[in-house]
Amino acid sequence: MKTRKVAKNILLFLAKFSLAAIIIWWFYQSGKIDLSLLKQSLQRPITWFWVILLGAFDCCLIAFRWKLLVDLVPNKVKIRSFLKLNWIGQFFSAFMPGAVSGDLIKVFYLRKDEPHFKISFLTGTVLLDRVIGLSTLVLLTLIATAYSYFFRFNKELLGWYGINLLLGLGTGSFWLMILKPRLLNFLSQKLLAPIPLLGKKLEHFFSEIAFIGQHPQVLFKALILSLFITILNFALYWVLLAPNLPETTSMMDVIFLLPIGLISIAIPITPQGLGVGHASFFLLFSAIGDPNGASYFNIIFLFLAVINLLGVFAFLL
């Protein structure tokens, strides 16, 4: 039985990797991927050094953000353990489909070292940590969307204006439930609990989310920290991409476009968003008349891959 499961997982991984390879091959054959842009970017080694260094610092801040949530349950876990676990999660994200896959690795290792934690609570903390990161991402996106709509209106972007607005409404609705624990508990009891097999587990999981929602001061601290993390991330992306972007593309355009692309590579479809990221970045930048979106993703991909692979040191220690 175990052999079948392992074989199934291997086949699934190979299928996803093949999908990524096919998409990349199609983009390359059709001339939509220009590797010369990546080569030009790599000719600035000093810039790459500082961007990677600050990117690593950003990952350390994410560990602090996660610790804020986990510390709602009394524990003796030191910050160095959170740093190590976060880097191990980053390392596995380099090989597993989607950025969220590494979060499950963090839960596994922390639960293994600290068995007094409930799995549902730890899973809730990494989910909420992702939501907090997404929330500040969406906040900056909404600001960029408003700027684009009122000062640089482009009718070709109407669909993307709507998508960004829906992201904002969805994120706001989720926060409404988080900050209203009674509402969240009521909805989970009425809507999720009756579901066969998974209902009770889902209800229990969301009760942990409701517990975290009872501590708005901690959530506010996490959001402020996350805002700094997100701003730094956008600054790093801009430093990497700006030399290759058309003069007409501003930083606000990048903030407007990137979030949907980053969300697409976080979904566990292909390893590190290969192929999927190329497609989404191509579509996004094509909306402003720039055909090099897939090539820009090569630069972002390399940056994220290097950051994730730095986690090997934490994994081996």
Rosetta blueprint (number, residue, H / E / L):
1 M L
2 K H
3 T H
4 R H
5 K H
6 V H
7 A H
8 K H
9 N H
10 I H
11 L H
12 L H
13 F H
14 L H
15 A H
16 K H
17 F H
18 S H
19 L H
20 A H
21 A H
22 I H
23 I H
24 I H
25 W H
26 W H
27 F H
28 Y H
29 Q H
30 S L
31 G L
32 K L
33 I L
34 D L
35 L H
36 S H
37 L H
38 L H
39 K H
40 Q H
41 S H
42 L H
43 Q L
44 R L
45 P H
46 I H
47 T H
48 W H
49 F H
50 W H
51 V H
52 I H
53 L H
54 L H
55 G H
56 A H
57 F H
58 D H
59 C H
60 C H
61 L H
62 I H
63 A H
64 F H
65 R H
66 W H
67 K H
68 L H
69 L H
70 V H
71 D L
72 L L
73 V L
74 P L
75 N L
76 K L
77 V L
78 K L
79 I H
80 R H
81 S H
82 F H
83 L H
84 K H
85 L H
86 N H
87 W H
88 I H
89 G H
90 Q H
91 F H
92 F H
93 S H
94 A L
95 F L
96 M L
97 P E
98 G L
99 A L
100 V L
101 S H
102 G H
103 D H
104 L H
105 I H
106 K H
107 V H
108 F H
109 Y H
110 L H
111 R H
112 K H
113 D H
114 E L
115 P L
116 H L
117 F L
118 K L
119 I H
120 S H
121 F H
122 L H
123 T H
124 G H
125 T H
126 V H
127 L H
128 L H
129 D H
130 R H
131 V H
132 I H
133 G H
134 L H
135 S H
136 T H
137 L H
138 V H
139 L H
140 L H
141 T H
142 L H
143 I H
144 A H
145 T H
146 A H
147 Y H
148 S H
149 Y H
150 F H
151 F H
152 R L
153 F L
154 N L
155 K H
156 E H
157 L H
158 L H
159 G H
160 W H
161 Y H
162 G H
163 I H
164 N H
165 L H
166 L H
167 L H
168 G H
169 L H
170 G H
171 T H
172 G H
173 S H
174 F H
175 W H
176 L H
177 M H
178 I H
179 L L
180 K L
181 P H
182 R H
183 L H
184 L H
185 N H
186 F H
187 L H
188 S H
189 Q H
190 K H
191 L H
192 L H
193 A L
194 P L
195 I L
196 P L
197 L L
198 L L
199 G H
200 K H
201 K H
202 L H
203 E H
204 H H
205 F H
206 F H
207 S H
208 E H
209 I H
210 A H
211 F H
212 I H
213 G H
214 Q L
215 H L
216 P H
217 Q H
218 V H
219 L H
220 F H
221 K H
222 A H
223 L H
224 I H
225 L H
226 S H
227 L H
228 F H
229 I H
230 T H
231 I H
232 L H
233 N H
234 F H
235 A H
236 L H
237 Y H
238 W H
239 V H
240 L H
241 L H
242 A H
243 P H
244 N H
245 L L
246 P L
247 E L
248 T L
249 T L
250 S L
251 M H
252 M H
253 D H
254 V H
255 I H
256 F H
257 L H
258 L H
259 P H
260 I H
261 G H
262 L H
263 I H
264 S H
265 I H
266 A H
267 I L
268 P L
269 I L
270 T L
271 P E
272 Q L
273 G L
274 L L
275 G L
276 V H
277 G H
278 H H
279 A H
280 S H
281 F H
282 F H
283 L H
284 L H
285 F H
286 S H
287 A L
288 I L
289 G L
290 D L
291 P L
292 N L
293 G H
294 A H
295 S H
296 Y H
297 F H
298 N H
299 I H
300 I H
301 F H
302 L H
303 F H
304 L H
305 A H
306 V H
307 I H
308 N H
309 L H
310 L L
311 G L
312 V H
313 F H
314 A H
315 F H
316 L H
317 L L
